[in-house]
Amino acid sequence: MTITYSDGTILEAIIFAHEEESLRVAVAGEGDVRILRCIGGVWTSEDNQPVTVQFAWERPSPPAVPEETDCICPPDLAARLIAMLNEGTGEDDLLEDSLYTFSSEGNKVRIQQASMRA
């Protein structure tokens, strides 16, 4: 999360506890936690300065644009895909032995189970 003070100071913090009207946060390099309180819809610091609190999930993130090299298929896979299209078998052997999970960003990731075997 980001805490912005009225004097322009901006601090990155990690939330330890989030209650309805208070936050206990840790700031890098500080030994003690800071306590922020929400009074009348306004977050305030321990010395009653108004602060702006922005949680990580509220930050606008730029759309991910892949690099050209990320979109280039290895030649052996390309040949296999082209052969499958030309054969018209309808079999999807690329997906038959797959497990899906989600990354920390929430993206669906395919894991081939055969590659997990020892």
ZANU-712055 format. One record per atom (N, C-alpha, C, CB): x, y, z; atom name. Coordinates in nm, 2 decimals. Glycine has a CB too. Example, Ala and Ser with C-alpha at 12.3 -4.5 7.8 and 13.67 -1.06 7.14 Angstrom:
// ZANU-712055
- 1.32; -0.57; 0.78; N
- 1.23; -0.45; 0.78; CA
- 1.32; -0.33; 0.78; C
- 1.13; -0.45; 0.90; CB
- 1.28; -0.22; 0.71; N
- 1.37; -0.11; 0.71; CA
- 1.29; 0.00; 0.79; C
- 1.41; -0.06; 0.57; CB
//
This chain:
// ZANU-712055
- 0.08; -0.12; 0.00; N
- 0.00; 0.00; 0.00; CA
- 0.09; 0.12; 0.00; C
- -0.09; 0.00; 0.12; CB
- 0.03; 0.24; -0.04; N
- 0.10; 0.36; -0.04; CA
- 0.03; 0.46; 0.06; C
- 0.11; 0.42; -0.18; CB
- 0.11; 0.53; 0.14; N
- 0.06; 0.63; 0.23; CA
- 0.12; 0.76; 0.18; C
- 0.10; 0.60; 0.38; CB
- 0.03; 0.86; 0.15; N
- 0.08; 0.99; 0.11; CA
- 0.04; 1.09; 0.22; C
- 0.02; 1.03; -0.03; CB
- 0.14; 1.16; 0.27; N
- 0.11; 1.26; 0.38; CA
- 0.09; 1.40; 0.31; C
- 0.24; 1.27; 0.47; CB
- 0.03; 1.49; 0.39; N
- -0.01; 1.62; 0.34; CA
- 0.11; 1.70; 0.30; C
- -0.09; 1.70; 0.44; CB
- 0.23; 1.67; 0.35; N
- 0.36; 1.74; 0.32; CA
- 0.42; 1.69; 0.19; C
- 0.46; 1.74; 0.43; CB
- 0.36; 1.59; 0.13; N
- 0.41; 1.53; 0.00; CA
- 0.49; 1.40; 0.02; C
- 0.49; 1.63; -0.07; CB
- 0.52; 1.36; 0.15; N
- 0.59; 1.24; 0.17; CA
- 0.51; 1.12; 0.13; C
- 0.63; 1.23; 0.32; CB
- 0.57; 1.03; 0.06; N
- 0.50; 0.91; 0.01; CA
- 0.58; 0.79; 0.07; C
- 0.49; 0.90; -0.14; CB
- 0.51; 0.70; 0.13; N
- 0.57; 0.58; 0.19; CA
- 0.50; 0.46; 0.14; C
- 0.57; 0.59; 0.34; CB
- 0.58; 0.35; 0.11; N
- 0.53; 0.22; 0.08; CA
- 0.52; 0.14; 0.21; C
- 0.62; 0.15; -0.03; CB
- 0.41; 0.08; 0.23; N
- 0.39; 0.00; 0.36; CA
- 0.33; -0.13; 0.33; C
- 0.31; 0.09; 0.46; CB
- 0.34; -0.22; 0.43; N
- 0.28; -0.35; 0.43; CA
- 0.18; -0.35; 0.54; C
- 0.38; -0.47; 0.44; CB
- 0.06; -0.40; 0.51; N
- -0.05; -0.41; 0.61; CA
- -0.03; -0.53; 0.70; C
- -0.19; -0.41; 0.54; CB
- -0.03; -0.50; 0.83; N
- -0.02; -0.61; 0.93; CA
- -0.17; -0.65; 0.97; C
- 0.06; -0.57; 1.05; CB
- -0.25; -0.54; 1.00; N
- -0.38; -0.57; 1.04; CA
- -0.47; -0.46; 0.98; C
- -0.39; -0.57; 1.20; CB
- -0.59; -0.50; 0.94; N
- -0.69; -0.41; 0.88; CA
- -0.82; -0.43; 0.95; C
- -0.70; -0.42; 0.73; CB
- -0.85; -0.33; 1.03; N
- -0.98; -0.34; 1.10; CA
- -1.07; -0.23; 1.03; C
- -0.97; -0.31; 1.25; CB
- -1.20; -0.22; 1.08; N
- -1.29; -0.14; 1.01; CA
- -1.24; 0.01; 1.01; C
- -1.42; -0.14; 1.08; CB
- -1.19; 0.06; 1.12; N
- -1.15; 0.20; 1.12; CA
- -1.00; 0.22; 1.16; C
- -1.23; 0.27; 1.22; CB
- -0.92; 0.12; 1.14; N
- -0.78; 0.13; 1.17; CA
- -0.69; 0.04; 1.09; C
- -0.75; 0.12; 1.32; CB
- -0.57; 0.08; 1.06; N
- -0.47; 0.00; 0.99; CA
- -0.34; 0.00; 1.07; C
- -0.44; 0.05; 0.85; CB
- -0.28; -0.12; 1.09; N
- -0.15; -0.13; 1.14; CA
- -0.06; -0.17; 1.03; C
- -0.14; -0.24; 1.26; CB
- 0.04; -0.08; 1.00; N
- 0.13; -0.10; 0.88; CA
- 0.27; -0.10; 0.92; C
- 0.09; 0.00; 0.78; CB
- 0.35; -0.16; 0.84; N
- 0.50; -0.16; 0.86; CA
- 0.56; -0.09; 0.74; C
- 0.56; -0.31; 0.87; CB
- 0.65; 0.00; 0.77; N
- 0.72; 0.08; 0.67; CA
- 0.87; 0.03; 0.67; C
- 0.71; 0.24; 0.70; CB
- 0.92; 0.01; 0.56; N
- 1.06; -0.04; 0.55; CA
- 1.16; 0.05; 0.62; C
- 1.10; -0.05; 0.40; CB
- 1.25; -0.01; 0.70; N
- 1.35; 0.06; 0.77; CA
- 1.30; 0.12; 0.91; C
- 1.39; 0.18; 0.69; CB
- 1.18; 0.09; 0.94; N
- 1.13; 0.14; 1.07; CA
- 1.10; 0.02; 1.16; C
- 1.00; 0.22; 1.06; CB
- 1.14; 0.03; 1.29; N
- 1.12; -0.08; 1.38; CA
- 0.98; -0.10; 1.43; C
- 1.22; -0.06; 1.49; CB
- 0.91; 0.01; 1.44; N
- 0.77; 0.00; 1.49; CA
- 0.67; 0.01; 1.38; C
- 0.75; 0.11; 1.60; CB
- 0.55; -0.04; 1.41; N
- 0.44; -0.03; 1.32; CA
- 0.38; 0.10; 1.33; C
- 0.34; -0.14; 1.34; CB
- 0.32; 0.15; 1.22; N
- 0.24; 0.28; 1.23; CA
- 0.09; 0.24; 1.23; C
- 0.27; 0.37; 1.11; CB
- 0.02; 0.32; 1.31; N
- -0.13; 0.30; 1.32; CA
- -0.20; 0.42; 1.25; C
- -0.17; 0.29; 1.47; CB
- -0.28; 0.38; 1.15; N
- -0.36; 0.48; 1.08; CA
- -0.50; 0.46; 1.12; C
- -0.34; 0.47; 0.93; CB
- -0.57; 0.57; 1.14; N
- -0.72; 0.56; 1.19; CA
- -0.80; 0.63; 1.08; C
- -0.74; 0.62; 1.33; CB
- -0.92; 0.58; 1.06; N
- -1.02; 0.64; 0.97; CA
- -1.12; 0.71; 1.06; C
- -1.08; 0.54; 0.88; CB
- -1.12; 0.85; 1.05; N
- -1.21; 0.93; 1.14; CA
- -1.30; 1.01; 1.04; C
- -1.14; 1.02; 1.24; CB
- -1.43; 0.98; 1.04; N
- -1.52; 1.05; 0.95; CA
- -1.49; 1.03; 0.81; C
- -1.52; 1.20; 0.99; CB
- -1.44; 0.92; 0.77; N
- -1.41; 0.89; 0.63; CA
- -1.27; 0.94; 0.58; C
- -1.51; 0.94; 0.54; CB
- -1.19; 1.00; 0.68; N
- -1.06; 1.05; 0.64; CA
- -0.96; 0.97; 0.72; C
- -1.05; 1.20; 0.67; CB
- -0.85; 0.92; 0.65; N
- -0.75; 0.85; 0.72; CA
- -0.65; 0.95; 0.78; C
- -0.67; 0.75; 0.62; CB
- -0.61; 0.92; 0.90; N
- -0.52; 1.01; 0.97; CA
- -0.40; 0.93; 1.03; C
- -0.59; 1.09; 1.09; CB
- -0.29; 1.00; 1.04; N
- -0.17; 0.93; 1.10; CA
- -0.17; 0.94; 1.25; C
- -0.04; 1.00; 1.05; CB
- -0.07; 0.88; 1.31; N
- -0.07; 0.88; 1.46; CA
- -0.06; 1.02; 1.52; C
- 0.06; 0.80; 1.51; CB
- -0.01; 1.12; 1.45; N
- -0.01; 1.26; 1.50; CA
- -0.12; 1.34; 1.43; C
- 0.13; 1.32; 1.46; CB
- -0.23; 1.27; 1.39; N
- -0.35; 1.33; 1.34; CA
- -0.34; 1.41; 1.21; C
- -0.41; 1.42; 1.45; CB
- -0.24; 1.38; 1.13; N
- -0.23; 1.44; 1.00; CA
- -0.32; 1.36; 0.90; C
- -0.08; 1.45; 0.95; CB
- -0.39; 1.43; 0.82; N
- -0.46; 1.36; 0.72; CA
- -0.37; 1.29; 0.62; C
- -0.56; 1.45; 0.64; CB
- -0.40; 1.17; 0.58; N
- -0.31; 1.10; 0.49; CA
- -0.40; 1.04; 0.38; C
- -0.23; 0.99; 0.56; CB
- -0.35; 1.01; 0.27; N
- -0.42; 0.94; 0.16; CA
- -0.37; 0.80; 0.16; C
- -0.41; 1.01; 0.02; CB
- -0.46; 0.70; 0.16; N
- -0.42; 0.56; 0.16; CA
- -0.46; 0.50; 0.03; C
- -0.48; 0.48; 0.28; CB
- -0.37; 0.44; -0.04; N
- -0.40; 0.37; -0.16; CA
- -0.35; 0.22; -0.15; C
- -0.34; 0.44; -0.29; CB
- -0.44; 0.13; -0.16; N
- -0.41; -0.01; -0.15; CA
- -0.36; -0.06; -0.29; C
- -0.53; -0.09; -0.11; CB
- -0.28; -0.16; -0.28; N
- -0.21; -0.21; -0.41; CA
- -0.32; -0.24; -0.51; C
- -0.13; -0.33; -0.38; CB
- -0.43; -0.30; -0.47; N
- -0.53; -0.34; -0.57; CA
- -0.61; -0.23; -0.63; C
- -0.63; -0.44; -0.51; CB
- -0.59; -0.11; -0.57; N
- -0.66; 0.01; -0.63; CA
- -0.57; 0.09; -0.73; C
- -0.69; 0.11; -0.51; CB
- -0.44; 0.05; -0.74; N
- -0.35; 0.12; -0.83; CA
- -0.38; 0.08; -0.97; C
- -0.21; 0.09; -0.79; CB
- -0.39; 0.18; -1.06; N
- -0.41; 0.15; -1.20; CA
- -0.28; 0.08; -1.25; C
- -0.44; 0.27; -1.28; CB
- -0.30; -0.03; -1.32; N
- -0.18; -0.10; -1.38; CA
- -0.19; -0.09; -1.53; C
- -0.17; -0.24; -1.33; CB
- -0.07; -0.06; -1.59; N
- -0.07; -0.05; -1.74; CA
- -0.10; -0.19; -1.80; C
- 0.06; 0.01; -1.79; CB
- -0.17; -0.19; -1.91; N
- -0.19; -0.32; -1.97; CA
- -0.06; -0.39; -2.01; C
- -0.28; -0.31; -2.10; CB
- -0.05; -0.52; -1.99; N
- 0.07; -0.59; -2.02; CA
- 0.08; -0.61; -2.17; C
- 0.07; -0.73; -1.95; CB
- 0.19; -0.56; -2.23; N
- 0.21; -0.57; -2.37; CA
- 0.33; -0.66; -2.39; C
- 0.24; -0.43; -2.44; CB
- 0.31; -0.78; -2.45; N
- 0.42; -0.87; -2.46; CA
- 0.53; -0.82; -2.56; C
- 0.37; -1.01; -2.51; CB
- 0.65; -0.86; -2.54; N
- 0.76; -0.83; -2.63; CA
- 0.74; -0.92; -2.76; C
- 0.90; -0.85; -2.57; CB
- 0.79; -0.88; -2.87; N
- 0.78; -0.96; -2.99; CA
- 0.84; -1.10; -2.97; C
- 0.85; -0.89; -3.11; CB
- 0.95; -1.11; -2.90; N
- 1.02; -1.24; -2.87; CA
- 0.93; -1.33; -2.79; C
- 1.15; -1.22; -2.80; CB
- 0.84; -1.28; -2.71; N
- 0.75; -1.36; -2.63; CA
- 0.65; -1.43; -2.72; C
- 0.68; -1.28; -2.52; CB
- 0.63; -1.38; -2.84; N
- 0.52; -1.43; -2.93; CA
- 0.58; -1.52; -3.03; C
- 0.45; -1.32; -2.99; CB
- 0.71; -1.55; -3.03; N
- 0.77; -1.63; -3.14; CA
- 0.76; -1.78; -3.09; C
- 0.91; -1.59; -3.17; CB
- 0.70; -1.86; -3.17; N
- 0.69; -2.00; -3.14; CA
- 0.82; -2.08; -3.18; C
- 0.57; -2.06; -3.21; CB
- 0.86; -2.17; -3.09; N
- 0.98; -2.25; -3.13; CA
- 0.95; -2.33; -3.26; C
- 1.02; -2.35; -3.01; CB
- 1.05; -2.34; -3.34; N
- 1.03; -2.41; -3.47; CA
- 0.97; -2.55; -3.46; C
- 1.16; -2.42; -3.55; CB
- 1.01; -2.63; -3.36; N
- 0.96; -2.77; -3.36; CA
- 0.81; -2.77; -3.32; C
- 1.04; -2.85; -3.25; CB
- 0.77; -2.67; -3.23; N
- 0.63; -2.66; -3.20; CA
- 0.55; -2.61; -3.32; C
- 0.61; -2.57; -3.07; CB
- 0.61; -2.51; -3.39; N
- 0.54; -2.46; -3.50; CA
- 0.51; -2.57; -3.61; C
- 0.62; -2.34; -3.57; CB
- 0.62; -2.65; -3.63; N
- 0.60; -2.76; -3.73; CA
- 0.50; -2.86; -3.68; C
- 0.74; -2.83; -3.75; CB
- 0.49; -2.89; -3.56; N
- 0.39; -2.98; -3.50; CA
- 0.25; -2.93; -3.52; C
- 0.43; -3.01; -3.35; CB
- 0.24; -2.80; -3.49; N
- 0.10; -2.74; -3.50; CA
- 0.06; -2.73; -3.64; C
- 0.11; -2.60; -3.44; CB
- 0.15; -2.70; -3.73; N
- 0.11; -2.70; -3.88; CA
- 0.08; -2.84; -3.92; C
- 0.23; -2.64; -3.96; CB
- 0.15; -2.94; -3.88; N
- 0.12; -3.08; -3.92; CA
- -0.02; -3.12; -3.87; C
- 0.23; -3.17; -3.87; CB
- -0.05; -3.08; -3.75; N
- -0.18; -3.11; -3.69; CA
- -0.29; -3.05; -3.77; C
- -0.19; -3.07; -3.54; CB
- -0.27; -2.92; -3.81; N
- -0.37; -2.85; -3.89; CA
- -0.39; -2.91; -4.02; C
- -0.33; -2.70; -3.91; CB
- -0.28; -2.95; -4.09; N
- -0.28; -3.02; -4.22; CA
- -0.35; -3.16; -4.21; C
- -0.15; -3.03; -4.28; CB
- -0.32; -3.23; -4.10; N
- -0.38; -3.36; -4.09; CA
- -0.53; -3.36; -4.06; C
- -0.31; -3.44; -3.98; CB
- -0.57; -3.26; -3.99; N
- -0.72; -3.25; -3.96; CA
- -0.77; -3.36; -3.88; C
- -0.79; -3.24; -4.09; CB
- -0.69; -3.41; -3.78; N
- -0.73; -3.52; -3.70; CA
- -0.83; -3.48; -3.60; C
- -0.61; -3.58; -3.63; CB
- -0.83; -3.36; -3.56; N
- -0.92; -3.31; -3.46; CA
- -0.88; -3.35; -3.32; C
- -1.06; -3.37; -3.48; CB
- -0.77; -3.42; -3.30; N
- -0.72; -3.45; -3.17; CA
- -0.64; -3.34; -3.12; C
- -0.63; -3.58; -3.18; CB
- -0.65; -3.32; -2.99; N
- -0.59; -3.21; -2.92; CA
- -0.48; -3.26; -2.83; C
- -0.69; -3.12; -2.85; CB
- -0.38; -3.33; -2.88; N
- -0.28; -3.39; -2.79; CA
- -0.19; -3.29; -2.72; C
- -0.19; -3.48; -2.87; CB
- -0.20; -3.16; -2.76; N
- -0.13; -3.06; -2.69; CA
- -0.19; -3.03; -2.55; C
- -0.12; -2.93; -2.77; CB
- -0.32; -3.05; -2.54; N
- -0.39; -3.02; -2.42; CA
- -0.44; -3.14; -2.34; C
- -0.51; -2.94; -2.45; CB
- -0.42; -3.26; -2.39; N
- -0.48; -3.38; -2.32; CA
- -0.41; -3.41; -2.19; C
- -0.46; -3.50; -2.41; CB
- -0.29; -3.38; -2.17; N
- -0.22; -3.41; -2.05; CA
- -0.18; -3.28; -1.97; C
- -0.09; -3.49; -2.08; CB
- -0.28; -3.19; -1.95; N
- -0.25; -3.06; -1.89; CA
- -0.33; -3.04; -1.76; C
- -0.29; -2.95; -1.99; CB
- -0.27; -2.96; -1.68; N
- -0.33; -2.92; -1.55; CA
- -0.32; -2.77; -1.55; C
- -0.25; -2.98; -1.43; CB
- -0.43; -2.70; -1.51; N
- -0.44; -2.56; -1.51; CA
- -0.43; -2.51; -1.37; C
- -0.56; -2.51; -1.58; CB
- -0.36; -2.40; -1.35; N
- -0.36; -2.33; -1.22; CA
- -0.36; -2.18; -1.24; C
- -0.23; -2.38; -1.13; CB
- -0.35; -2.10; -1.14; N
- -0.36; -1.96; -1.15; CA
- -0.23; -1.90; -1.10; C
- -0.48; -1.90; -1.09; CB
- -0.17; -1.80; -1.17; N
- -0.05; -1.74; -1.12; CA
- -0.09; -1.64; -1.01; C
- 0.02; -1.66; -1.24; CB
- 0.01; -1.58; -0.95; N
- -0.02; -1.48; -0.84; CA
- -0.09; -1.36; -0.90; C
- 0.11; -1.43; -0.77; CB
- -0.08; -1.33; -1.03; N
- -0.15; -1.22; -1.09; CA
- -0.29; -1.26; -1.13; C
- -0.07; -1.17; -1.21; CB
- -0.33; -1.38; -1.11; N
- -0.46; -1.43; -1.15; CA
- -0.48; -1.48; -1.29; C
- -0.56; -1.32; -1.13; CB
- -0.36; -1.50; -1.36; N
- -0.37; -1.55; -1.50; CA
- -0.37; -1.70; -1.49; C
- -0.25; -1.50; -1.58; CB
- -0.45; -1.76; -1.59; N
- -0.46; -1.90; -1.60; CA
- -0.33; -1.95; -1.67; C
- -0.58; -1.94; -1.69; CB
- -0.26; -2.05; -1.60; N
- -0.14; -2.11; -1.65; CA
- -0.15; -2.26; -1.67; C
- -0.02; -2.08; -1.55; CB
- -0.11; -2.31; -1.79; N
- -0.12; -2.45; -1.82; CA
- 0.01; -2.52; -1.78; C
- -0.15; -2.48; -1.97; CB
- 0.00; -2.63; -1.71; N
- 0.12; -2.71; -1.67; CA
- 0.09; -2.85; -1.73; C
- 0.14; -2.72; -1.51; CB
- 0.19; -2.90; -1.81; N
- 0.17; -3.04; -1.86; CA
- 0.21; -3.14; -1.75; C
- 0.26; -3.06; -1.99; CB
- 0.12; -3.23; -1.72; N
- 0.15; -3.32; -1.61; CA
- 0.27; -3.41; -1.64; C
- 0.02; -3.41; -1.59; CB
- 0.29; -3.44; -1.77; N
- 0.40; -3.53; -1.81; CA
- 0.53; -3.47; -1.76; C
- 0.40; -3.56; -1.96; CB
- 0.54; -3.33; -1.77; N
- 0.67; -3.27; -1.73; CA
- 0.69; -3.27; -1.58; C
- 0.67; -3.12; -1.78; CB
- 0.58; -3.30; -1.50; N
- 0.59; -3.31; -1.36; CA
- 0.64; -3.44; -1.30; C
- 0.46; -3.27; -1.29; CB
- 0.63; -3.54; -1.39; N
- 0.68; -3.68; -1.35; CA
- 0.83; -3.69; -1.35; C
- 0.62; -3.79; -1.44; CB
- 0.88; -3.76; -1.25; N
- 1.02; -3.78; -1.24; CA
- 1.08; -3.89; -1.32; C
- 1.06; -3.81; -1.09; CB
//
